[in-house]
Amino acid sequence: MLQIAVILGSTRPNRVGEIVANWVMEVAAKRDDAEFTLIDLAQVDLPFFDEGMPPLTGQYEQRHTQEWAATVARFDAYVFVTAEYNHSIPGALKNAIDFVHAEWNNKAAGFVSYGANSGIRAVEHLRLVLAELQVATVRAQVALDSYADFENYYDFKPTDRHEGLLDDVFDQVIAWGTALKQLR
């Protein structure tokens, strides 16, 4: 069965991302066509990048890097839950992505974003970063507006439309993740 990581990219206290990621996992639990695991970067707790060699070499000296590499490698695809910070992704998410290289290659990714502008610009940046790592990103996306989809910024009110969009993301990630598994 395809293994999909739902990666929660924000690590700040009182983050909306945790609310959104929990909803993503609730919807994922209704499916039987893949196995989903939540990876919360606040719990991974990576320091700022501290390897002596570029990740492209695969020469990971630090224990936390070796553990993160093993975590990333065991999945076939990813769904990133990301906020938009200053028109881009959270620094902790970029740092986590940059720690390893080959472990991301030839896999698929989808996105659930949120923010004042629905996190769309963050996903645009994330697509560029992932393209360099040979991650195929799917077209479907859930983009949640802080004003329209939440009350008081934190009370998320998912609708059937939101769930339908998320199912589209899952369908595409599973299709592409399955196809790319043959490449690896």
C-alpha positions in Angstrom: 0.0 0.0 0.0 1.2 3.5 -0.8 2.8 5.3 2.1 1.9 9.1 2.3 3.3 11.6 4.7 1.2 14.6 5.7 3.9 17.1 6.6 2.8 19.9 8.8 5.2 22.8 8.0 4.5 25.4 10.6 6.1 25.1 14.0 5.0 28.2 15.8 2.8 28.1 19.0 -0.9 28.4 18.4 -0.6 27.5 14.8 -3.6 27.0 12.5 -1.6 24.3 10.7 -2.3 21.8 13.5 -6.0 22.3 13.1 -5.8 21.9 9.4 -3.4 18.9 9.5 -5.8 17.1 12.0 -8.7 17.7 9.5 -6.5 16.4 6.7 -5.9 13.2 8.7 -9.6 12.8 9.6 -10.4 12.9 5.9 -7.5 10.6 5.1 -8.8 8.1 7.7 -11.9 7.5 5.5 -9.8 6.1 2.7 -8.5 2.6 2.2 -6.3 3.2 -0.9 -3.2 4.5 1.0 -1.7 4.7 4.4 -1.3 8.3 5.8 1.1 9.3 8.6 1.3 12.8 10.1 4.8 14.3 10.4 4.7 17.4 12.5 8.0 19.4 12.0 7.6 20.9 15.5 8.1 17.3 16.9 10.9 16.5 14.4 12.7 19.5 15.9 15.5 19.8 13.3 18.2 22.5 14.0 19.2 24.9 11.3 21.0 23.0 8.6 24.3 21.8 10.1 25.8 19.3 7.8 29.3 19.7 6.5 28.6 18.3 3.1 25.8 19.3 0.6 22.7 17.0 0.9 23.2 16.0 -2.8 26.2 13.9 -1.6 24.1 11.8 0.8 26.9 12.0 3.3 24.9 12.7 6.4 27.0 13.0 9.6 24.5 14.2 12.1 22.2 11.7 13.8 19.2 14.0 13.4 19.9 14.2 9.7 20.2 10.4 9.4 16.9 10.0 11.2 15.1 12.6 9.1 16.5 11.0 5.9 15.1 7.7 7.0 11.7 9.3 7.7 11.6 11.0 4.3 12.8 7.9 2.5 10.1 5.6 3.8 7.3 7.5 2.1 6.1 7.2 -1.5 4.4 10.6 -1.6 3.6 13.7 0.5 0.9 16.1 1.3 2.3 19.4 2.6 0.2 21.5 5.0 1.7 24.9 4.8 1.0 28.4 5.9 2.0 31.4 3.9 4.6 33.6 5.7 5.6 36.7 3.8 4.5 35.3 0.4 6.5 32.1 1.0 6.7 28.9 3.1 7.6 28.7 6.8 11.4 28.7 7.4 11.1 25.4 9.3 9.6 23.7 6.3 12.3 25.0 3.9 15.0 23.9 6.4 13.5 20.4 6.7 13.3 20.0 2.9 16.9 21.2 2.5 18.3 18.7 4.9 18.1 15.8 2.5 18.1 15.3 -1.2 17.8 11.8 -2.8 15.2 10.8 -0.3 12.7 13.1 -2.0 13.5 12.1 -5.6 10.8 10.6 -7.9 7.9 11.0 -5.5 4.7 12.9 -5.7 3.3 15.8 -3.6 0.1 17.7 -3.0 -0.7 20.8 -1.0 -3.1 22.1 1.6 -2.4 25.8 2.2 -3.9 28.5 4.4 -3.4 32.2 5.1 -4.7 35.6 4.4 -4.4 34.9 0.6 -5.1 31.2 1.0 -1.5 30.3 1.0 -1.3 30.2 -2.8 2.0 32.0 -3.0 3.6 29.7 -0.5 2.6 26.8 -2.7 4.0 28.5 -5.7 7.4 28.6 -4.0 7.1 25.1 -2.6 6.5 23.8 -6.2 9.7 25.4 -7.3 11.7 23.9 -4.5 10.3 20.5 -4.9 10.8 20.5 -8.7 14.6 20.8 -8.0 14.3 17.7 -5.9 12.5 15.7 -8.6 9.2 15.7 -6.8 6.2 15.7 -9.1 3.6 18.1 -7.7 -0.1 17.6 -8.5 -2.5 20.2 -9.9 -5.3 19.8 -7.3 -4.8 21.9 -4.2 -6.8 22.9 -1.1 -6.3 26.7 -0.5 -8.0 27.9 2.8 -8.6 31.6 3.3 -8.1 32.8 6.8 -11.1 35.1 6.6 -13.6 33.1 4.6 -12.8 29.5 5.8 -12.2 30.3 9.5 -13.9 32.2 12.2 -11.6 34.3 14.4 -8.7 32.8 12.4 -8.7 29.5 14.3 -12.1 28.0 14.1 -12.0 26.0 10.9 -15.4 25.1 9.4 -14.7 22.6 6.7 -17.5 22.0 4.1 -18.3 19.3 1.7 -16.6 21.4 -1.0 -13.3 21.4 1.1 -13.5 17.7 1.6 -14.1 17.2 -2.1 -11.1 19.3 -3.0 -8.9 17.3 -0.5 -10.1 14.0 -2.0 -9.0 15.3 -5.4 -5.6 16.1 -3.9 -5.4 12.6 -2.5 -6.6 10.9 -5.7 -3.9 12.7 -7.7 -1.1 12.1 -5.2 -2.0 8.4 -5.0 -2.1 8.1 -8.8 1.2 9.9 -9.3 2.8 8.3 -6.3 1.9 4.9 -7.6 3.3 5.7 -11.1 6.5 7.1 -9.7 7.1 4.1 -7.4 8.0 2.2 -10.6 10.7 4.7 -11.3 12.4 4.1 -7.9 
